[in-house]
Every structure is written in structure tokens, then in C-alpha cells.
Amino acid sequence: MNAGAMMGERRAGPLQVMRTVLSALFGVRHRRMHEEDAAGLRPGQVIVAGIIVVAAFVLAIVAFVQFVAIK
């Protein structure tokens, strides 16, 4: 075991990371939730999840515009 696991450090799962990124994107975070999530998040997780969420958002907007423009 590594030192972080021995000291009781929590690691955030993929769903928790996505919830954190999505709530940050929309700006709806409570301080208590932020502090709890920040304890288990790693910067790499947040960066990758942020890139995925933004890419999905941009693709959704492009698809919507193309759908509306066709009609």
C-alpha cells in the first residue's frame, strides 16, 4: 500500500470527478461539497474530465446548430 492509502486518503471515482466538473461548469457548488471533493481529487483527473465535458458540450452545440440549420 502507498502512504496515502495508509493514512486514510480518499480517492475520487470517475462519477465524483464528473459531478465536480459539471457543477463547476454551471457554478453550483456548496463550500462543504467543494472541500469534501477537493480532498480526493487529483489535478490530472480534473483536467481530463474538463476536456471531455467541454468537448461534449461543443459537439452538442455543433450538432444542434446543424440540426436547426437543415430545417
PDB file of N, CA, C and O in Angstrom, chain B, residues numbered from 101:
ATOM      1  N   MET B 101       0.836  -1.189   0.000  1.00  0.00           N
ATOM      2  CA  MET B 101       0.000   0.000   0.000  1.00  0.00           C
ATOM      3  C   MET B 101       0.875   1.245   0.000  1.00  0.00           C
ATOM      4  O   MET B 101       1.982   1.257   0.539  1.00  0.00           O
ATOM      5  N   ASN B 102       0.346   2.284  -0.618  1.00  0.00           N
ATOM      6  CA  ASN B 102       1.113   3.528  -0.610  1.00  0.00           C
ATOM      7  C   ASN B 102       0.791   4.333   0.646  1.00  0.00           C
ATOM      8  O   ASN B 102      -0.131   3.998   1.390  1.00  0.00           O
ATOM      9  N   ALA B 103       1.540   5.370   0.869  1.00  0.00           N
ATOM     10  CA  ALA B 103       1.393   6.153   2.098  1.00  0.00           C
ATOM     11  C   ALA B 103       0.034   6.828   2.177  1.00  0.00           C
ATOM     12  O   ALA B 103      -0.526   6.947   3.267  1.00  0.00           O
ATOM     13  N   GLY B 104      -0.518   7.277   1.038  1.00  0.00           N
ATOM     14  CA  GLY B 104      -1.824   7.949   1.041  1.00  0.00           C
ATOM     15  C   GLY B 104      -2.942   7.020   1.458  1.00  0.00           C
ATOM     16  O   GLY B 104      -3.842   7.427   2.192  1.00  0.00           O
ATOM     17  N   ALA B 105      -2.901   5.766   0.999  1.00  0.00           N
ATOM     18  CA  ALA B 105      -3.929   4.800   1.355  1.00  0.00           C
ATOM     19  C   ALA B 105      -3.826   4.431   2.834  1.00  0.00           C
ATOM     20  O   ALA B 105      -4.843   4.176   3.479  1.00  0.00           O
ATOM     21  N   MET B 106      -2.618   4.400   3.369  1.00  0.00           N
ATOM     22  CA  MET B 106      -2.439   4.045   4.766  1.00  0.00           C
ATOM     23  C   MET B 106      -2.941   5.146   5.689  1.00  0.00           C
ATOM     24  O   MET B 106      -3.382   4.862   6.802  1.00  0.00           O
ATOM     25  N   MET B 107      -2.880   6.385   5.249  1.00  0.00           N
ATOM     26  CA  MET B 107      -3.307   7.491   6.096  1.00  0.00           C
ATOM     27  C   MET B 107      -4.797   7.765   5.960  1.00  0.00           C
ATOM     28  O   MET B 107      -5.291   8.702   6.586  1.00  0.00           O
ATOM     29  N   GLY B 108      -5.554   6.970   5.150  1.00  0.00           N
ATOM     30  CA  GLY B 108      -6.981   7.146   5.010  1.00  0.00           C
ATOM     31  C   GLY B 108      -7.368   8.166   3.944  1.00  0.00           C
ATOM     32  O   GLY B 108      -8.490   8.674   3.949  1.00  0.00           O
ATOM     33  N   GLU B 109      -6.460   8.465   3.045  1.00  0.00           N
ATOM     34  CA  GLU B 109      -6.752   9.427   1.980  1.00  0.00           C
ATOM     35  C   GLU B 109      -7.761   8.812   1.017  1.00  0.00           C
ATOM     36  O   GLU B 109      -7.576   7.696   0.531  1.00  0.00           O
ATOM     37  N   ARG B 110      -8.823   9.553   0.752  1.00  0.00           N
ATOM     38  CA  ARG B 110      -9.834   9.093  -0.199  1.00  0.00           C
ATOM     39  C   ARG B 110      -9.428   9.482  -1.602  1.00  0.00           C
ATOM     40  O   ARG B 110      -8.844  10.543  -1.819  1.00  0.00           O
ATOM     41  N   ARG B 111      -9.741   8.618  -2.557  1.00  0.00           N
ATOM     42  CA  ARG B 111      -9.510   8.939  -3.959  1.00  0.00           C
ATOM     43  C   ARG B 111     -10.879   9.074  -4.612  1.00  0.00           C
ATOM     44  O   ARG B 111     -11.778   8.270  -4.367  1.00  0.00           O
ATOM     45  N   ALA B 112     -11.025  10.086  -5.432  1.00  0.00           N
ATOM     46  CA  ALA B 112     -12.288  10.330  -6.102  1.00  0.00           C
ATOM     47  C   ALA B 112     -12.468   9.352  -7.253  1.00  0.00           C
ATOM     48  O   ALA B 112     -11.531   9.071  -8.000  1.00  0.00           O
ATOM     49  N   GLY B 113     -13.684   8.840  -7.385  1.00  0.00           N
ATOM     50  CA  GLY B 113     -14.010   7.970  -8.506  1.00  0.00           C
ATOM     51  C   GLY B 113     -14.408   8.803  -9.722  1.00  0.00           C
ATOM     52  O   GLY B 113     -14.560  10.021  -9.625  1.00  0.00           O
ATOM     53  N   PRO B 114     -14.575   8.144 -10.861  1.00  0.00           N
ATOM     54  CA  PRO B 114     -14.916   8.871 -12.093  1.00  0.00           C
ATOM     55  C   PRO B 114     -16.217   9.657 -12.000  1.00  0.00           C
ATOM     56  O   PRO B 114     -16.301  10.775 -12.510  1.00  0.00           O
ATOM     57  N   LEU B 115     -17.231   9.088 -11.356  1.00  0.00           N
ATOM     58  CA  LEU B 115     -18.508   9.808 -11.244  1.00  0.00           C
ATOM     59  C   LEU B 115     -18.386  11.042 -10.355  1.00  0.00           C
ATOM     60  O   LEU B 115     -18.996  12.075 -10.635  1.00  0.00           O
ATOM     61  N   GLN B 116     -17.613  10.938  -9.305  1.00  0.00           N
ATOM     62  CA  GLN B 116     -17.416  12.087  -8.425  1.00  0.00           C
ATOM     63  C   GLN B 116     -16.649  13.192  -9.147  1.00  0.00           C
ATOM     64  O   GLN B 116     -16.942  14.375  -8.973  1.00  0.00           O
ATOM     65  N   VAL B 117     -15.676  12.803  -9.951  1.00  0.00           N
ATOM     66  CA  VAL B 117     -14.914  13.796 -10.721  1.00  0.00           C
ATOM     67  C   VAL B 117     -15.830  14.489 -11.723  1.00  0.00           C
ATOM     68  O   VAL B 117     -15.790  15.712 -11.856  1.00  0.00           O
ATOM     69  N   MET B 118     -16.662  13.711 -12.434  1.00  0.00           N
ATOM     70  CA  MET B 118     -17.580  14.307 -13.410  1.00  0.00           C
ATOM     71  C   MET B 118     -18.591  15.219 -12.718  1.00  0.00           C
ATOM     72  O   MET B 118     -18.919  16.287 -13.236  1.00  0.00           O
ATOM     73  N   ARG B 119     -19.083  14.806 -11.559  1.00  0.00           N
ATOM     74  CA  ARG B 119     -20.025  15.657 -10.812  1.00  0.00           C
ATOM     75  C   ARG B 119     -19.359  16.963 -10.417  1.00  0.00           C
ATOM     76  O   ARG B 119     -19.977  18.025 -10.496  1.00  0.00           O
ATOM     77  N   THR B 120     -18.127  16.896  -9.999  1.00  0.00           N
ATOM     78  CA  THR B 120     -17.389  18.092  -9.609  1.00  0.00           C
ATOM     79  C   THR B 120     -17.184  19.021 -10.797  1.00  0.00           C
ATOM     80  O   THR B 120     -17.391  20.229 -10.687  1.00  0.00           O
ATOM     81  N   VAL B 121     -16.775  18.457 -11.936  1.00  0.00           N
ATOM     82  CA  VAL B 121     -16.520  19.281 -13.123  1.00  0.00           C
ATOM     83  C   VAL B 121     -17.822  19.896 -13.635  1.00  0.00           C
ATOM     84  O   VAL B 121     -17.851  21.079 -13.974  1.00  0.00           O
ATOM     85  N   LEU B 122     -18.895  19.114 -13.695  1.00  0.00           N
ATOM     86  CA  LEU B 122     -20.166  19.651 -14.186  1.00  0.00           C
ATOM     87  C   LEU B 122     -20.726  20.732 -13.272  1.00  0.00           C
ATOM     88  O   LEU B 122     -21.240  21.743 -13.750  1.00  0.00           O
ATOM     89  N   SER B 123     -20.633  20.530 -11.975  1.00  0.00           N
ATOM     90  CA  SER B 123     -21.134  21.555 -11.060  1.00  0.00           C
ATOM     91  C   SER B 123     -20.278  22.813 -11.128  1.00  0.00           C
ATOM     92  O   SER B 123     -20.793  23.918 -10.963  1.00  0.00           O
ATOM     93  N   ALA B 124     -18.986  22.663 -11.368  1.00  0.00           N
ATOM     94  CA  ALA B 124     -18.116  23.827 -11.532  1.00  0.00           C
ATOM     95  C   ALA B 124     -18.445  24.558 -12.836  1.00  0.00           C
ATOM     96  O   ALA B 124     -18.401  25.786 -12.895  1.00  0.00           O
ATOM     97  N   LEU B 125     -18.773  23.794 -13.873  1.00  0.00           N
ATOM     98  CA  LEU B 125     -19.133  24.391 -15.160  1.00  0.00           C
ATOM     99  C   LEU B 125     -20.383  25.255 -15.031  1.00  0.00           C
ATOM    100  O   LEU B 125     -20.457  26.338 -15.613  1.00  0.00           O
ATOM    101  N   PHE B 126     -21.356  24.781 -14.277  1.00  0.00           N
ATOM    102  CA  PHE B 126     -22.596  25.526 -14.103  1.00  0.00           C
ATOM    103  C   PHE B 126     -22.549  26.489 -12.920  1.00  0.00           C
ATOM    104  O   PHE B 126     -23.449  27.314 -12.759  1.00  0.00           O
ATOM    105  N   GLY B 127     -21.529  26.394 -12.104  1.00  0.00           N
ATOM    106  CA  GLY B 127     -21.357  27.328 -10.997  1.00  0.00           C
ATOM    107  C   GLY B 127     -22.247  27.069  -9.803  1.00  0.00           C
ATOM    108  O   GLY B 127     -22.592  28.002  -9.079  1.00  0.00           O
ATOM    109  N   VAL B 128     -22.626  25.825  -9.583  1.00  0.00           N
ATOM    110  CA  VAL B 128     -23.489  25.492  -8.452  1.00  0.00           C
ATOM    111  C   VAL B 128     -22.756  24.550  -7.504  1.00  0.00           C
ATOM    112  O   VAL B 128     -22.896  23.331  -7.602  1.00  0.00           O
ATOM    113  N   ARG B 129     -21.982  25.110  -6.598  1.00  0.00           N
ATOM    114  CA  ARG B 129     -21.222  24.321  -5.638  1.00  0.00           C
ATOM    115  C   ARG B 129     -21.435  24.897  -4.247  1.00  0.00           C
ATOM    116  O   ARG B 129     -21.463  26.112  -4.053  1.00  0.00           O
ATOM    117  N   HIS B 130     -21.580  24.012  -3.302  1.00  0.00           N
ATOM    118  CA  HIS B 130     -21.607  24.430  -1.905  1.00  0.00           C
ATOM    119  C   HIS B 130     -20.194  24.295  -1.355  1.00  0.00           C
ATOM    120  O   HIS B 130     -19.446  23.411  -1.774  1.00  0.00           O
ATOM    121  N   ARG B 131     -19.836  25.141  -0.446  1.00  0.00           N
ATOM    122  CA  ARG B 131     -18.480  25.125   0.103  1.00  0.00           C
ATOM    123  C   ARG B 131     -18.154  23.772   0.723  1.00  0.00           C
ATOM    124  O   ARG B 131     -17.052  23.258   0.535  1.00  0.00           O
ATOM    125  N   ARG B 132     -19.086  23.195   1.450  1.00  0.00           N
ATOM    126  CA  ARG B 132     -18.829  21.915   2.110  1.00  0.00           C
ATOM    127  C   ARG B 132     -18.558  20.819   1.071  1.00  0.00           C
ATOM    128  O   ARG B 132     -17.640  20.017   1.241  1.00  0.00           O
ATOM    129  N   MET B 133     -19.353  20.784   0.005  1.00  0.00           N
ATOM    130  CA  MET B 133     -19.151  19.783  -1.043  1.00  0.00           C
ATOM    131  C   MET B 133     -17.813  19.990  -1.739  1.00  0.00           C
ATOM    132  O   MET B 133     -17.121  19.027  -2.069  1.00  0.00           O
ATOM    133  N   HIS B 134     -17.455  21.246  -1.958  1.00  0.00           N
ATOM    134  CA  HIS B 134     -16.176  21.538  -2.604  1.00  0.00           C
ATOM    135  C   HIS B 134     -15.013  21.044  -1.757  1.00  0.00           C
ATOM    136  O   HIS B 134     -14.075  20.440  -2.277  1.00  0.00           O
ATOM    137  N   GLU B 135     -15.072  21.296  -0.475  1.00  0.00           N
ATOM    138  CA  GLU B 135     -13.985  20.872   0.408  1.00  0.00           C
ATOM    139  C   GLU B 135     -13.891  19.350   0.482  1.00  0.00           C
ATOM    140  O   GLU B 135     -12.792  18.796   0.512  1.00  0.00           O
ATOM    141  N   GLU B 136     -15.046  18.670   0.511  1.00  0.00           N
ATOM    142  CA  GLU B 136     -15.034  17.210   0.551  1.00  0.00           C
ATOM    143  C   GLU B 136     -14.464  16.631  -0.741  1.00  0.00           C
ATOM    144  O   GLU B 136     -13.664  15.695  -0.710  1.00  0.00           O
ATOM    145  N   ASP B 137     -14.879  17.192  -1.871  1.00  0.00           N
ATOM    146  CA  ASP B 137     -14.405  16.685  -3.157  1.00  0.00           C
ATOM    147  C   ASP B 137     -12.935  16.996  -3.380  1.00  0.00           C
ATOM    148  O   ASP B 137     -12.199  16.168  -3.916  1.00  0.00           O
ATOM    149  N   ALA B 138     -12.507  18.168  -2.979  1.00  0.00           N
ATOM    150  CA  ALA B 138     -11.125  18.589  -3.214  1.00  0.00           C
ATOM    151  C   ALA B 138     -10.138  17.682  -2.496  1.00  0.00           C
ATOM    152  O   ALA B 138      -8.995  17.546  -2.933  1.00  0.00           O
ATOM    153  N   ALA B 139     -10.554  17.071  -1.419  1.00  0.00           N
ATOM    154  CA  ALA B 139      -9.649  16.209  -0.659  1.00  0.00           C
ATOM    155  C   ALA B 139      -9.249  14.969  -1.456  1.00  0.00           C
ATOM    156  O   ALA B 139      -8.139  14.465  -1.283  1.00  0.00           O
ATOM    157  N   GLY B 140     -10.124  14.468  -2.321  1.00  0.00           N
ATOM    158  CA  GLY B 140      -9.819  13.240  -3.051  1.00  0.00           C
ATOM    159  C   GLY B 140      -9.492  13.433  -4.510  1.00  0.00           C
ATOM    160  O   GLY B 140      -9.179  12.462  -5.200  1.00  0.00           O
ATOM    161  N   LEU B 141      -9.554  14.648  -5.002  1.00  0.00           N
ATOM    162  CA  LEU B 141      -9.310  14.896  -6.423  1.00  0.00           C
ATOM    163  C   LEU B 141      -7.833  15.104  -6.709  1.00  0.00           C
ATOM    164  O   LEU B 141      -7.093  15.675  -5.907  1.00  0.00           O
ATOM    165  N   ARG B 142      -7.431  14.626  -7.871  1.00  0.00           N
ATOM    166  CA  ARG B 142      -6.083  14.898  -8.357  1.00  0.00           C
ATOM    167  C   ARG B 142      -6.216  15.827  -9.559  1.00  0.00           C
ATOM    168  O   ARG B 142      -7.189  15.719 -10.307  1.00  0.00           O
ATOM    169  N   PRO B 143      -5.275  16.728  -9.762  1.00  0.00           N
ATOM    170  CA  PRO B 143      -5.368  17.680 -10.880  1.00  0.00           C
ATOM    171  C   PRO B 143      -5.522  17.002 -12.239  1.00  0.00           C
ATOM    172  O   PRO B 143      -6.250  17.500 -13.098  1.00  0.00           O
ATOM    173  N   GLY B 144      -4.859  15.898 -12.439  1.00  0.00           N
ATOM    174  CA  GLY B 144      -4.961  15.193 -13.714  1.00  0.00           C
ATOM    175  C   GLY B 144      -6.371  14.719 -14.002  1.00  0.00           C
ATOM    176  O   GLY B 144      -6.843  14.792 -15.137  1.00  0.00           O
ATOM    177  N   GLN B 145      -7.049  14.228 -12.958  1.00  0.00           N
ATOM    178  CA  GLN B 145      -8.427  13.789 -13.113  1.00  0.00           C
ATOM    179  C   GLN B 145      -9.320  14.939 -13.551  1.00  0.00           C
ATOM    180  O   GLN B 145     -10.148  14.788 -14.450  1.00  0.00           O
ATOM    181  N   VAL B 146      -9.148  16.076 -12.917  1.00  0.00           N
ATOM    182  CA  VAL B 146      -9.991  17.231 -13.202  1.00  0.00           C
ATOM    183  C   VAL B 146      -9.724  17.751 -14.611  1.00  0.00           C
ATOM    184  O   VAL B 146     -10.664  18.120 -15.316  1.00  0.00           O
ATOM    185  N   ILE B 147      -8.481  17.787 -15.027  1.00  0.00           N
ATOM    186  CA  ILE B 147      -8.131  18.281 -16.364  1.00  0.00           C
ATOM    187  C   ILE B 147      -8.731  17.386 -17.439  1.00  0.00           C
ATOM    188  O   ILE B 147      -9.344  17.879 -18.386  1.00  0.00           O
ATOM    189  N   VAL B 148      -8.558  16.077 -17.299  1.00  0.00           N
ATOM    190  CA  VAL B 148      -9.094  15.145 -18.298  1.00  0.00           C
ATOM    191  C   VAL B 148     -10.623  15.225 -18.338  1.00  0.00           C
ATOM    192  O   VAL B 148     -11.211  15.275 -19.419  1.00  0.00           O
ATOM    193  N   ALA B 149     -11.262  15.237 -17.181  1.00  0.00           N
ATOM    194  CA  ALA B 149     -12.723  15.325 -17.142  1.00  0.00           C
ATOM    195  C   ALA B 149     -13.200  16.646 -17.733  1.00  0.00           C
ATOM    196  O   ALA B 149     -14.209  16.674 -18.438  1.00  0.00           O
ATOM    197  N   GLY B 150     -12.498  17.732 -17.460  1.00  0.00           N
ATOM    198  CA  GLY B 150     -12.867  19.038 -18.014  1.00  0.00           C
ATOM    199  C   GLY B 150     -12.781  19.056 -19.522  1.00  0.00           C
ATOM    200  O   GLY B 150     -13.662  19.600 -20.187  1.00  0.00           O
ATOM    201  N   ILE B 151     -11.733  18.468 -20.073  1.00  0.00           N
ATOM    202  CA  ILE B 151     -11.581  18.403 -21.528  1.00  0.00           C
ATOM    203  C   ILE B 151     -12.703  17.579 -22.146  1.00  0.00           C
ATOM    204  O   ILE B 151     -13.250  17.954 -23.183  1.00  0.00           O
ATOM    205  N   ILE B 152     -13.047  16.467 -21.520  1.00  0.00           N
ATOM    206  CA  ILE B 152     -14.136  15.617 -22.029  1.00  0.00           C
ATOM    207  C   ILE B 152     -15.468  16.350 -21.994  1.00  0.00           C
ATOM    208  O   ILE B 152     -16.224  16.309 -22.965  1.00  0.00           O
ATOM    209  N   VAL B 153     -15.762  17.015 -20.893  1.00  0.00           N
ATOM    210  CA  VAL B 153     -17.033  17.723 -20.754  1.00  0.00           C
ATOM    211  C   VAL B 153     -17.129  18.870 -21.749  1.00  0.00           C
ATOM    212  O   VAL B 153     -18.169  19.046 -22.384  1.00  0.00           O
ATOM    213  N   VAL B 154     -16.078  19.646 -21.895  1.00  0.00           N
ATOM    214  CA  VAL B 154     -16.103  20.780 -22.828  1.00  0.00           C
ATOM    215  C   VAL B 154     -16.220  20.276 -24.268  1.00  0.00           C
ATOM    216  O   VAL B 154     -16.956  20.859 -25.065  1.00  0.00           O
ATOM    217  N   ALA B 155     -15.512  19.212 -24.609  1.00  0.00           N
ATOM    218  CA  ALA B 155     -15.607  18.658 -25.962  1.00  0.00           C
ATOM    219  C   ALA B 155     -17.025  18.162 -26.245  1.00  0.00           C
ATOM    220  O   ALA B 155     -17.557  18.400 -27.330  1.00  0.00           O
ATOM    221  N   ALA B 156     -17.634  17.483 -25.288  1.00  0.00           N
ATOM    222  CA  ALA B 156     -19.010  17.013 -25.466  1.00  0.00           C
ATOM    223  C   ALA B 156     -19.968  18.185 -25.603  1.00  0.00           C
ATOM    224  O   ALA B 156     -20.903  18.122 -26.401  1.00  0.00           O
ATOM    225  N   PHE B 157     -19.758  19.243 -24.848  1.00  0.00           N
ATOM    226  CA  PHE B 157     -20.608  20.427 -24.910  1.00  0.00           C
ATOM    227  C   PHE B 157     -20.500  21.097 -26.279  1.00  0.00           C
ATOM    228  O   PHE B 157     -21.513  21.466 -26.874  1.00  0.00           O
ATOM    229  N   VAL B 158     -19.287  21.252 -26.772  1.00  0.00           N
ATOM    230  CA  VAL B 158     -19.075  21.877 -28.084  1.00  0.00           C
ATOM    231  C   VAL B 158     -19.692  21.016 -29.186  1.00  0.00           C
ATOM    232  O   VAL B 158     -20.349  21.543 -30.083  1.00  0.00           O
ATOM    233  N   LEU B 159     -19.489  19.707 -29.130  1.00  0.00           N
ATOM    234  CA  LEU B 159     -20.082  18.822 -30.132  1.00  0.00           C
ATOM    235  C   LEU B 159     -21.605  18.861 -30.091  1.00  0.00           C
ATOM    236  O   LEU B 159     -22.252  18.801 -31.137  1.00  0.00           O
ATOM    237  N   ALA B 160     -22.181  18.959 -28.911  1.00  0.00           N
ATOM    238  CA  ALA B 160     -23.635  19.055 -28.792  1.00  0.00           C
ATOM    239  C   ALA B 160     -24.148  20.354 -29.415  1.00  0.00           C
ATOM    240  O   ALA B 160     -25.179  20.352 -30.088  1.00  0.00           O
ATOM    241  N   ILE B 161     -23.449  21.439 -29.200  1.00  0.00           N
ATOM    242  CA  ILE B 161     -23.857  22.720 -29.790  1.00  0.00           C
ATOM    243  C   ILE B 161     -23.744  22.663 -31.314  1.00  0.00           C
ATOM    244  O   ILE B 161     -24.648  23.118 -32.014  1.00  0.00           O
ATOM    245  N   VAL B 162     -22.655  22.116 -31.831  1.00  0.00           N
ATOM    246  CA  VAL B 162     -22.480  22.000 -33.282  1.00  0.00           C
ATOM    247  C   VAL B 162     -23.581  21.124 -33.878  1.00  0.00           C
ATOM    248  O   VAL B 162     -24.147  21.475 -34.913  1.00  0.00           O
ATOM    249  N   ALA B 163     -23.890  20.003 -33.253  1.00  0.00           N
ATOM    250  CA  ALA B 163     -24.946  19.119 -33.745  1.00  0.00           C
ATOM    251  C   ALA B 163     -26.294  19.819 -33.715  1.00  0.00           C
ATOM    252  O   ALA B 163     -27.081  19.675 -34.650  1.00  0.00           O
ATOM    253  N   PHE B 164     -26.571  20.567 -32.671  1.00  0.00           N
ATOM    254  CA  PHE B 164     -27.842  21.289 -32.569  1.00  0.00           C
ATOM    255  C   PHE B 164     -27.957  22.345 -33.658  1.00  0.00           C
ATOM    256  O   PHE B 164     -29.008  22.479 -34.286  1.00  0.00           O
ATOM    257  N   VAL B 165     -26.891  23.091 -33.884  1.00  0.00           N
ATOM    258  CA  VAL B 165     -26.913  24.134 -34.919  1.00  0.00           C
ATOM    259  C   VAL B 165     -27.101  23.509 -36.295  1.00  0.00           C
ATOM    260  O   VAL B 165     -27.864  24.034 -37.106  1.00  0.00           O
ATOM    261  N   GLN B 166     -26.427  22.411 -36.572  1.00  0.00           N
ATOM    262  CA  GLN B 166     -26.601  21.743 -37.856  1.00  0.00           C
ATOM    263  C   GLN B 166     -28.017  21.209 -38.018  1.00  0.00           C
ATOM    264  O   GLN B 166     -28.589  21.272 -39.107  1.00  0.00           O
ATOM    265  N   PHE B 167     -28.574  20.693 -36.952  1.00  0.00           N
ATOM    266  CA  PHE B 167     -29.953  20.178 -36.988  1.00  0.00           C
ATOM    267  C   PHE B 167     -30.943  21.310 -37.271  1.00  0.00           C
ATOM    268  O   PHE B 167     -31.866  21.139 -38.069  1.00  0.00           O
ATOM    269  N   VAL B 168     -30.760  22.447 -36.633  1.00  0.00           N
ATOM    270  CA  VAL B 168     -31.662  23.583 -36.819  1.00  0.00           C
ATOM    271  C   VAL B 168     -31.455  24.202 -38.213  1.00  0.00           C
ATOM    272  O   VAL B 168     -32.417  24.630 -38.851  1.00  0.00           O
ATOM    273  N   ALA B 169     -30.221  24.248 -38.672  1.00  0.00           N
ATOM    274  CA  ALA B 169     -29.930  24.856 -39.970  1.00  0.00           C
ATOM    275  C   ALA B 169     -30.488  24.028 -41.125  1.00  0.00           C
ATOM    276  O   ALA B 169     -30.809  24.585 -42.175  1.00  0.00           O
ATOM    277  N   ILE B 170     -30.609  22.734 -40.959  1.00  0.00           N
ATOM    278  CA  ILE B 170     -31.150  21.869 -42.008  1.00  0.00           C
ATOM    279  C   ILE B 170     -32.627  22.159 -42.221  1.00  0.00           C
ATOM    280  O   ILE B 170     -33.100  22.119 -43.357  1.00  0.00           O
ATOM    281  N   LYS B 171     -33.349  22.443 -41.182  1.00  0.00           N
ATOM    282  CA  LYS B 171     -34.793  22.673 -41.299  1.00  0.00           C
ATOM    283  C   LYS B 171     -35.073  24.000 -41.804  1.00  0.00           C
ATOM    284  O   LYS B 171     -36.237  24.366 -41.966  1.00  0.00           O
TER     285      LYS B 171
END
